[in-house]
Amino acid sequence: DYQQLLRDDSIEVIDVATHPGERVPLIESAILAGKHVLSQKPFVLDLDAGQRLIDLADKHCTYLAVNQNGRWAPHFSFARVAAESGLLGDVFAAHLGCHWDHSWVAGTEFEKIEHLVLYDYAIHWFDIVRCFFSHRPVRRVFASTARVPHQTLMPPLMAQALIEFDEGQATLAFDAGVVHGQFDQTFVAGTDGSLLSQGPSIQSQQLTVTTAAGEVSPELTGSWFPDGFHGTMGELLCSIEERRPCTIDARDNLESLALCFAAIASADSGQPITPGSVRKLPE
């Protein structure tokens, strides 16, 4: 009984890691019990429901954060800080490509998600791109999906998205049917420098930063799994202790979800979509 857990005064933070459909009432109950909450991603299926949870958390003076653990993958974390600190100058381009084998979802609940790649997987990439661009508003997004030849899984295993900013652009390419020679790459360009991270997977990356001062390849330690999860919970706990805003707060995450929902709607309609105009996960 989770209500018994919520009545335990020794527990201050609740990690809600259920499926999205069941998550909203659990988060609401936790907030009403005065608990701080870390929600699994994707946060909600309805942006307006997410906003109501945010307003409730504000009313009860509790933290509501979202487990966007990709922000603490070593290569994404370095790139995020490099962009946000101004090391690269004004970022105007980001191009990310993921070429891997996602067929392990066969026979699992994940296989039932129509937009498995754009929704469940790419939410990390929609989120990190916003970080690279200092959370600047997205003008519109155009996305599409396709099936790999001979694939038997229900959801399309290929997807792509083109994201427009004022004085900026980003592209995301996902090829989830690559069995041999898998590859993952992140390129970020700014007015003062560029960053390239690449490797055989999201777990193993080599990163290089190039500026007028020269080129450097820092040694990255750790890996997305499990360090990304350490990062999100650590950020929430530190923000509570330090009484400062949390960088993964749910209010910011709604912007990443709005971009994700717009991309899915674009893939369904074949038209560019403005983030925020699609309030619910397209069915």
C-alpha positions as CSV (number, residue, x, y, z in Angstrom):
1,D,0.0,0.0,0.0
2,Y,1.8,3.2,-1.2
3,Q,-0.4,5.3,1.2
4,Q,1.4,3.6,4.1
5,L,4.7,4.7,2.5
6,L,3.5,8.2,2.2
7,R,2.5,8.3,5.9
8,D,6.1,7.5,6.9
9,D,7.5,10.8,8.2
10,S,11.1,9.5,7.8
11,I,10.7,9.5,4.0
12,E,11.1,12.9,2.4
13,V,11.6,12.0,-1.3
14,I,9.5,9.6,-3.4
15,D,10.8,8.1,-6.7
16,V,7.7,7.4,-8.8
17,A,8.8,4.9,-11.5
18,T,5.5,3.5,-12.7
19,H,4.1,3.7,-16.3
20,P,2.8,7.3,-17.2
21,G,-0.8,6.4,-17.1
22,E,-0.8,5.4,-13.4
23,R,1.7,8.1,-12.4
24,V,-0.4,11.2,-12.1
25,P,-2.5,10.1,-9.0
26,L,0.6,8.7,-7.3
27,I,2.5,12.0,-7.8
28,E,-0.5,14.0,-6.6
29,S,-0.8,11.8,-3.5
30,A,2.9,12.2,-2.7
31,I,2.7,16.0,-3.1
32,L,-0.4,16.2,-0.8
33,A,1.6,14.1,1.7
34,G,4.3,16.8,1.7
35,K,6.9,14.6,-0.2
36,H,9.3,15.8,-2.8
37,V,9.0,13.8,-6.0
38,L,11.2,12.4,-8.7
39,S,9.0,11.3,-11.6
40,Q,10.2,8.8,-14.2
41,K,10.2,10.0,-17.8
42,P,8.3,10.7,-19.9
43,F,6.6,12.8,-17.2
44,V,2.9,12.9,-18.3
45,L,0.7,12.0,-21.3
46,D,-1.1,15.4,-21.1
47,L,0.7,18.7,-20.7
48,D,-2.2,20.3,-18.9
49,A,-2.2,17.4,-16.3
50,G,1.5,18.0,-15.9
51,Q,0.9,21.7,-15.3
52,R,-1.7,21.0,-12.6
53,L,0.8,18.8,-10.8
54,I,3.4,21.6,-11.0
55,D,0.9,24.1,-9.6
56,L,0.0,21.6,-6.8
57,A,3.7,21.2,-5.9
58,D,4.2,25.0,-5.8
59,K,1.2,25.3,-3.5
60,H,2.6,22.7,-1.1
61,C,6.2,24.0,-1.4
62,T,7.5,20.6,-2.6
63,Y,10.0,19.8,-5.3
64,L,8.7,18.0,-8.4
65,A,11.5,16.8,-10.7
66,V,11.7,14.5,-13.7
67,N,14.3,11.7,-14.2
68,Q,15.9,13.0,-17.4
69,N,18.9,10.9,-16.7
70,G,20.4,11.5,-20.1
71,R,21.6,14.9,-18.9
72,W,24.1,13.1,-16.7
73,A,25.4,10.6,-19.3
74,P,29.1,11.6,-19.2
75,H,29.3,12.9,-22.8
76,F,25.9,14.7,-22.6
77,S,26.8,16.1,-19.2
78,F,30.1,17.6,-20.5
79,A,28.5,18.9,-23.7
80,R,25.6,20.4,-21.7
81,V,28.0,22.3,-19.4
82,A,30.2,23.3,-22.3
83,A,27.2,24.8,-24.1
84,E,25.6,26.4,-21.0
85,S,28.9,27.9,-19.7
86,G,29.5,29.8,-22.9
87,L,32.6,27.8,-23.8
88,L,31.2,27.3,-27.3
89,G,29.8,30.8,-27.6
90,D,26.3,31.1,-29.0
91,V,25.2,27.6,-30.1
92,F,23.6,27.6,-33.5
93,A,23.7,23.9,-34.5
94,A,23.4,20.5,-33.0
95,H,23.3,17.2,-34.9
96,L,22.8,13.9,-33.1
97,G,22.7,10.5,-34.6
98,C,21.9,7.1,-32.9
99,H,22.5,3.9,-34.8
100,W,21.9,0.9,-32.6
101,D,19.8,-2.3,-32.2
102,H,16.6,-1.8,-30.3
103,S,15.2,-5.3,-31.1
104,W,15.4,-6.3,-27.4
105,V,12.0,-4.8,-26.9
106,A,10.4,-7.8,-28.8
107,G,7.8,-9.4,-26.5
108,T,7.9,-6.6,-23.9
109,E,5.3,-3.9,-23.2
110,F,7.6,-1.5,-25.0
111,E,6.8,-3.2,-28.3
112,K,3.2,-2.0,-27.9
113,I,4.2,1.7,-28.0
114,E,3.5,2.9,-31.5
115,H,6.0,5.7,-31.5
116,L,8.5,3.8,-29.4
117,V,11.6,5.6,-30.8
118,L,10.2,9.2,-30.9
119,Y,8.4,9.0,-27.6
120,D,10.1,6.6,-25.1
121,Y,13.6,6.8,-26.5
122,A,14.0,10.2,-28.1
123,I,12.7,12.2,-25.2
124,H,16.2,12.2,-23.8
125,W,17.5,13.8,-27.1
126,F,14.7,16.3,-27.3
127,D,15.6,17.3,-23.8
128,I,19.3,17.5,-24.2
129,V,19.0,19.6,-27.4
130,R,17.1,22.2,-25.5
131,C,19.9,22.3,-23.0
132,F,22.5,22.8,-25.8
133,F,20.4,25.8,-27.0
134,S,20.1,27.3,-23.5
135,H,16.4,26.4,-23.4
136,R,15.6,28.8,-26.2
137,P,12.1,28.5,-27.6
138,V,11.7,26.0,-30.5
139,R,9.9,27.6,-33.5
140,R,8.7,24.3,-35.0
141,V,9.7,20.7,-35.6
142,F,9.3,18.3,-38.5
143,A,9.6,14.6,-38.0
144,S,9.0,11.3,-39.7
145,T,9.3,7.5,-39.1
146,A,10.0,4.5,-41.2
147,R,10.3,0.8,-40.9
148,V,13.6,-1.2,-41.3
149,P,13.4,-3.8,-44.1
150,H,12.1,-7.1,-42.9
151,Q,11.4,-5.9,-39.3
152,T,8.8,-7.8,-37.4
153,L,8.4,-5.4,-34.4
154,M,5.2,-3.3,-34.4
155,P,6.7,0.2,-33.9
156,P,8.8,1.8,-36.7
157,L,12.5,1.4,-35.8
158,M,13.7,4.5,-37.7
159,A,12.8,8.2,-36.9
160,Q,14.2,11.6,-37.6
161,A,13.5,15.1,-36.5
162,L,14.4,18.6,-37.8
163,I,14.2,21.3,-35.1
164,E,14.1,25.0,-35.9
165,F,15.3,27.8,-33.5
166,D,15.7,31.5,-34.2
167,E,19.3,31.5,-35.5
168,G,19.7,27.8,-35.0
169,Q,18.9,24.3,-36.1
170,A,19.1,20.8,-34.8
171,T,18.7,17.4,-36.4
172,L,18.1,14.0,-34.7
173,A,18.5,10.7,-36.5
174,F,17.5,7.4,-35.0
175,D,18.3,4.1,-36.7
176,A,17.2,1.4,-34.2
177,G,17.8,-1.6,-36.5
178,V,21.6,-1.5,-36.8
179,V,22.9,-5.0,-35.8
180,H,26.5,-4.6,-36.9
181,G,28.8,-1.5,-36.6
182,Q,26.7,0.4,-34.2
183,F,27.5,4.1,-33.8
184,D,26.4,7.1,-31.8
185,Q,27.4,10.7,-32.4
186,T,26.8,14.2,-31.0
187,F,28.0,17.4,-32.7
188,V,27.4,20.9,-31.3
189,A,28.6,24.1,-32.9
190,G,28.8,27.6,-31.5
191,T,30.3,30.9,-32.5
192,D,33.4,30.2,-30.4
193,G,33.9,26.5,-30.7
194,S,32.5,23.1,-31.5
195,L,32.2,19.8,-29.7
196,L,32.2,16.3,-31.2
197,S,31.4,13.1,-29.2
198,Q,31.3,9.7,-30.8
199,G,31.6,6.1,-30.0
200,P,30.0,2.6,-30.6
201,S,27.2,3.3,-28.1
202,I,25.8,5.8,-25.6
203,Q,27.8,4.0,-23.0
204,S,31.2,4.5,-24.6
205,Q,32.1,7.9,-26.0
206,Q,35.2,9.9,-27.0
207,L,34.7,13.7,-26.9
208,T,36.7,16.5,-28.5
209,V,36.3,20.3,-28.0
210,T,37.8,22.7,-30.5
211,T,38.1,26.4,-29.9
212,A,40.6,29.2,-31.0
213,A,42.8,28.0,-28.1
214,G,43.1,24.6,-29.7
215,E,41.7,21.1,-29.4
216,V,41.2,19.0,-26.2
217,S,39.9,15.5,-25.6
218,P,38.9,15.2,-21.9
219,E,38.8,11.7,-20.4
220,L,35.2,10.9,-19.6
221,T,34.5,8.7,-16.6
222,G,31.4,6.7,-15.8
223,S,28.6,5.7,-18.2
224,W,25.0,6.6,-18.8
225,F,23.9,3.5,-16.9
226,P,24.0,3.8,-13.9
227,D,25.6,7.3,-13.5
228,G,22.7,9.1,-15.2
229,F,20.3,7.9,-12.5
230,H,22.8,8.9,-9.8
231,G,22.9,12.3,-11.4
232,T,19.1,13.0,-11.4
233,M,18.5,11.9,-7.8
234,G,21.6,13.6,-6.7
235,E,20.5,16.9,-8.4
236,L,17.1,16.7,-6.7
237,L,18.6,15.9,-3.2
238,C,21.2,18.7,-3.5
239,S,18.6,21.3,-4.7
240,I,16.5,20.4,-1.6
241,E,19.4,20.6,0.7
242,E,20.7,23.8,-0.8
243,R,17.2,25.3,-1.2
244,R,17.8,26.3,-4.8
245,P,15.8,25.7,-8.0
246,C,16.2,22.1,-9.4
247,T,17.6,22.0,-12.9
248,I,15.4,19.0,-13.8
249,D,12.2,20.5,-12.4
250,A,8.9,19.4,-14.0
251,R,8.1,22.9,-15.3
252,D,11.2,22.9,-17.6
253,N,10.5,19.3,-18.6
254,L,7.1,20.2,-20.0
255,E,8.9,22.1,-22.7
256,S,10.8,18.9,-23.6
257,L,7.6,17.0,-23.7
258,A,5.9,19.7,-25.8
259,L,8.7,19.3,-28.3
260,C,8.3,15.5,-28.2
261,F,4.5,15.6,-28.7
262,A,4.9,18.0,-31.6
263,A,7.4,15.7,-33.3
264,I,5.1,12.8,-33.0
265,A,2.2,14.8,-34.3
266,S,4.4,15.9,-37.2
267,A,5.3,12.3,-38.0
268,D,1.6,11.4,-38.1
269,S,0.5,14.4,-40.2
270,G,3.5,15.0,-42.4
271,Q,3.5,18.7,-41.4
272,P,5.8,20.9,-39.3
273,I,4.3,21.5,-35.8
274,T,4.8,24.2,-33.3
275,P,5.6,22.8,-29.8
276,G,2.9,23.5,-27.3
277,S,0.1,23.3,-29.9
278,V,-0.3,19.6,-29.2
279,R,-1.3,19.2,-25.6
280,K,-1.6,15.4,-25.3
281,L,0.5,12.5,-26.6
282,P,-1.0,11.8,-30.0
283,E,-2.9,8.5,-30.1
